[in-house]
């Protein structure tokens, strides 16, 4: 139960932060066709999760409750792209180049195909 509360609290913080940051960016760059708000959120999420992972490695890890709150809750609520980035980095770090490339390729291609297919199906 405690883990669920930590994820919920962290997710609320991350989601509100995503909403505010992407809204601010969108307001500043309203004339652009490029989805700058989402792009910035994804890149910032990768920066944050990389920093947290690096700090965790330096300090010998985070307590389980902090991992759930920070990684799954806050950063996961902010953007799941950051989790994708971290998992890819960890695969590369462990020497699993082919698995990392497969993961990236399949995630993007299958995700886009399913998104477009479901869009067509449900529109």
Secondary structure in CASP SS format (residue, H / E / C, confidence):
PFRMAT SS
TARGET T0000
AUTHOR 0000-0000-0000
METHOD secondary structure of the structure
MODEL  1
X C 1.00
X H 1.00
X H 1.00
X H 1.00
X H 1.00
X H 1.00
X H 1.00
X H 1.00
X H 1.00
X H 1.00
X H 1.00
X H 1.00
X H 1.00
X H 1.00
X H 1.00
X H 1.00
X H 1.00
X H 1.00
X H 1.00
X H 1.00
X H 1.00
X H 1.00
X H 1.00
X H 1.00
X H 1.00
X H 1.00
X H 1.00
X H 1.00
X C 1.00
X C 1.00
X C 1.00
X C 1.00
X C 1.00
X C 1.00
X C 1.00
X H 1.00
X H 1.00
X H 1.00
X H 1.00
X H 1.00
X H 1.00
X H 1.00
X H 1.00
X H 1.00
X H 1.00
X H 1.00
X H 1.00
X H 1.00
X H 1.00
X H 1.00
X H 1.00
X H 1.00
X H 1.00
X H 1.00
X H 1.00
X H 1.00
X H 1.00
X H 1.00
X H 1.00
X C 1.00
X C 1.00
X C 1.00
X C 1.00
X H 1.00
X H 1.00
X H 1.00
X H 1.00
X H 1.00
X H 1.00
X H 1.00
X H 1.00
X H 1.00
X H 1.00
X H 1.00
X H 1.00
X H 1.00
X H 1.00
X H 1.00
X C 1.00
X C 1.00
X H 1.00
X H 1.00
X H 1.00
X H 1.00
X H 1.00
X H 1.00
X H 1.00
X H 1.00
X H 1.00
X H 1.00
X H 1.00
X H 1.00
X H 1.00
X C 1.00
X C 1.00
X C 1.00
X H 1.00
X H 1.00
X H 1.00
X H 1.00
X H 1.00
X H 1.00
X H 1.00
X H 1.00
X H 1.00
X H 1.00
X H 1.00
X H 1.00
X H 1.00
X H 1.00
X H 1.00
X H 1.00
X H 1.00
X H 1.00
X H 1.00
X H 1.00
X H 1.00
X H 1.00
X H 1.00
X H 1.00
X H 1.00
X H 1.00
X C 1.00
END
